[in-house]
Amino acid sequence: MDRTEVVSFIKSQLLSRTEYYELYGQVDDLSGGGRIDDVKVIEISYETRVNSETNFYGTILVEVVKEVGITRSSFTGTFAGYFDEHGLYLETASLDISTAGGEDPSGGKPNF
């Protein structure tokens, strides 16, 4: 399975099925009603297991939009999942909420 396919899957899952992952509640808590606008995979690593599964994990940058005032902020986070002969599975995705209290990854204060 190539990187492009895995990255596309991660982004699709986090944008269309956000409520299934920990970052859903974190985004709501941090932004007071914001929504995820975009997800970028910054880094991805693979680890092949004996049972023909390949684990993947890495770092994401999540862009959040708060509807009131249309403010934006970005938070880093992590994800993990695996793929096998049956398909791709994203098991976890969460934000590094320590980036919420200070500066965001682009160097400025969060807008929320």
N, C-alpha and C positions, 0 to 999 in steps of 0.2 A: 504494500500500500504506500503510495507516495505522500510526501509532506502536504502538498496542495489539497489533496482529498481530506486528510485529517484536519487541517486548519479550517477548511470550508465546513466540515461537519461540526467542529467546536463552535464556530461562529454562529452557524444555523441553530444549534441547540440552545445556545445562550440568548439569542435574540427571539426565538419563537417559543421556547419552553422554559423561560427564565424561572418560573415559579417552582420548578423541580430542584433547584439548586440553592445552596446556602446564600449565595450572593443576592438573591431576590430580597430577602429580609434585610440584608445589610444595606442595600441600595435604598430601600424604603426608610430605614432608620437614619441613615446619613443625610438623606436629601429631603426628608419630609414630603414624600410623594413624587420623587423623581422617577424617571424611567431610563432604561439602558438604551442609548442611541447607537452605539457602535462597540464592537469588540475587536481588538487586534491581538493576535498571537505574537508575542515578542520573542519567546524562546520555546523550543519544544525538544524533548529528549525521548529516546526509545529504549526499551529494555525487553529483550525477547526471553520468554519463559519456556520451560521444558514442555508444557502442555499445549504448545502451538499458539498461545496467546502472546501478543506483543503489547506491553504496557506503554503508555505515553503520558507525559506530564510536562508541565512547564509554567511559564509566566504569561499573563495576559494584561492588557491595558483596557480598562472598561471606561467608556465615555458616557457620562450620565447627564441627562437634561432635566432640569426642574421646570415644569410648565409655567409656573407663576414667575413672570419676569424673564422667562427663557434664559436661564443661566445654565452654564455648563461647567463640569469639572471632570477630572480623570482620576481613576484609582487603579493601582496595580493589584493583581490578584494571582491566584494559582488555580490550576486545573489538573485533573488526573482521570485517566480512563484506559481502555484497552480495545484492541481489535483481534478478531480471530476469523475462522473460516465462515462464521455466521453473520458477522457485521461489526459495526463500530459502536462503542458504548462510552459515554461520558459519565463517570461516576461522581465526581465532585468538582465544584467550582466555587471559590470564595474570594472575597476581597481582603487585601491587607489593610485593615481599618486604621492602622497607625498612620497611613498617608492621609487620612481624613482630618486629623487634628492639626496638622502643620501644613507643610508645603506639598503640593501635588507633584507628580513626576516631571512636569514641564517647568517646574521652578517657581510657580506662583502659589498664592493662597487659594484654597478651594473656594468656589463661588457660593457654596451653600452655607 
